[in-house]
């Protein structure tokens, strides 16, 4: 529901802002401002995207989970998409995502609200003692090649 509201409200707000800005500085400067913010933003996304990819590779080489680095790459991709969309609100949101501490804060907030795969009632971390409530599976098995 929030996403649908986002799709309806943002374009109307963008049009209203275009009208206000265009009436103050003129249509030509308004379009130039939108184009310039897209060019600068895409340059920043590209630069930070390569840095994020390098960090993910380094994390994998060290045997660490690359989840945070991959989510940063996804946030940068979202920023790139927002920069391609014409408008001031989407550009502001994209530039906010391009600020590393804010981007990481959003990612940490997101990670607090998503369930962790395998963390259900039968999840047992490696090295933890077996849970006495769990029963073994009964039945026959066969190898299929």
N, C-alpha and C positions, 0 to 999 in steps of 0.2 A: 504494500500500500504506500509506503514511504517513497519507493522508487517511482511509482506512477505519479504521485504528487510532485516529485522532483521534476519529472518530465513535463508536467503541465505548468508549474509555477516558474521554473527557470526561464523558459523562452519568453513568457510574458514580461518577466522582470527585465530580461535582456533588452527587449524591444523598448520598454519604458526608459531604460538607462540610455539606449542609443538616441532616443528622441531628445532627452534632456541634454546629453553631452553634445549632440549635433546642433541643437539650438544655441548652445553657448559658444562652441568653438568652430562650428561649421561642419558640413558633411565631409569635405575633403580631409580635414585634419582628423576627424573622428575615424574615418576609414584608414588613414595612415597610422594612427595610434594603434588600432586593432591589428593591422598587418605587422607593425614593428614589434608589438608585444608577442605575436606568434613567432616571428623569426628569432627574436632573442630567447624566447622560452624554449623553442625547439633546439636551439644551440645548447642551452643549459641542460635540457633533458638528455641530449645525446652525450654530452660530456659526463654528466653524472651517471648515465646508464652504463657507459664503458667502465667507470670506476666501480659501480656496483657489480658488474660481471666479473671484474678482476677480484673483488672481495669474495664473491661466491666461490670462484676457483681456488683461492687461497684457503678458504674455510674447508673445502672438500679435500684439499691436499693435506691439511692438518688433521683430517678425520673428524672435523666438527660438523654439526648439522648446519646446512646452508639455509635453513628456513627463514631466518631473519633477513639475510641478504636477498633471498628470492622474493620475499614480500616487499623489500625496498625496491627491487626491480619492477614489481607489479605496480607499486605506487608511482614510480616514475613513468611507467607506461600509461597509467591513468592520467598523470599530469600532461603527458604528450597528447593524449586524446582531447583533454579539456582545452589545451592550447590551440588545437586545430579548429575547434568549434568557435565560431565568431561570437564575441561578447566579452563584456568586462567582468561579469561575475565569474564566468568559467575561467577567465585568465587569472583573476585574483586567487581562486581556489587552486589553480595549477601552480601558481608561484608560491603559494603557501606549502604545497606538497614538495616543492623544490628546496625548501629550507630543511637541511638534514635533521636538526634536533626536533623540529615539529613533526616531520615525516616519521621519525622513529617513535615519537610519542603517540601518534595515531596508530602505528603498527602495534605498539605495546598495549594500547587500549583495546584494539581489535583482538589481539591474542588472548586477552583476559576474558573475552566474551565468546570464544569459540570452544567447542568441546575438543579435547585431545583424543586423537584416534587411539584406540586400545585402552582407554582409561575407564572402561566400563567396570561392572562389579567383578569380573573375572580377570581383570588385568593384574599381573604380578610383575613388578620390576625384576630385572635379572639379579639373581643372588638373594632374592627375598625368600623366606621360608614358605613352603606350600600351605595353601589355605585348606583347613580341614573340612570346610563346607563344600568344597568342590568334589564331585564324584568323577571317577575316570569314565571314559567312554567305553561302552561294551560293544562288541561286535567283531566281525572279521574284516580284514583289509587285504587288499592285494595290490601289487605294484603294476602300474600300467605304463608301458613305455611307448 
